[in-house]
Amino acid sequence: MLTVGIGKAYSTVRAAVAASQDGDTIRVDPGTYTNDFFEINTRITIESTSGLARLVATVAPPNGKAIITTNTDVTLRGLELTGAKVADRNGAGVRYQGGHLVIEDSYLHGNENGLLAASAPAGSIRITRTEFARNGLGSPGQTHNLYVNEVGQVIFDRSYSHSAVVGHEFKSRARTTIITNSRLFDLDETASYSIDVPNGGHLTVTGNVIEQGARSQNAFIVSYGTEGLLRDGLNVTISDNTVINRRSSGLGILNPGKVPMTVSNNTLFGISVPQFLNGTTGTVTGNMTTTNQPTLDTSHPFTR
């Protein structure tokens, strides 16, 4: 085990990562680690000893990418990442470039992108009890709270993405995208889609609360296949969600490829069933509206 903090073996996370070997765990004391940037090439876990260890960027990361860049199998737990900005305006709290990435009990906010994942078809990303907030540069909306390119699978579970600035709360080009038991809220920000899956593939959206805010930049809440159905397996399930629309002219599913979907047992507020389905066919049963506006849970999901 490698330790980071005042009086510990390493004073920076960067130094501990440089000394790490496959299988190591780096334990980071609470505190603020300013401009502590690093790339990870060893299969390691980085976790806070308690609470959140804050990695704050006040200058551009030297690799022009991110506060943390991962190139192999990595687990990140109990980290707060904020302030990432780079010259090409595509900086990230975490930049994924391959392997199997796990992010747990963390908080990524105020970056150009919270998570930006490069294409790695054999790779995977799993996010649990993690919050993404107020990431994005604004116009023209090409930065997002989460932006995942073609990985094998991305899972977003018991997590919270909210208040993206013009960009999307969640954008995935993965072969399989699974969003479960989570919250995706625009609140009073200017986000576009709540969920954007532009190249199709397997999509599961179940047990979530999704809120389109009054200032949303786009009428649609979920977008599927708008840039071509490039992924194999056009299987879509959108079920057992609570969907709240606060936009004056909100619509639900944008599905230009007319892919049949399973859209069932969703509870809708501020949007009718026909508006939500927007012509989508398949198994479309049990969807209903409510006149009782659901209360939004805006608490942090992380448990550290």
Secondary structure, 3 states (H helix, E strand, C coil): CEEECCCCCECCHHHHHHHCCCCCEEEECCEEEECCCEEECCCEEEEECCCCEEEECCCCCCCCCEEEEECCCEEEECEEEECCCCCCCCCEEEEECCCEEEEECCEEECCCEEEEECCEEEEEEEEECCEEECCCCCCCCCCCCEEECCEEEEEEECCEEECCCCCCCCEECCCEEEEECCEEECCCCCCCCCEEECCCCEEEEECCEEEECCCCCCCEEEEECCCCCCCCCCCEEEECCEEEECCCCCEEEECCCCCCEEEECCEEECCCHHHHHCCCCEECCCCEECCCCCCCCCCCCCCC
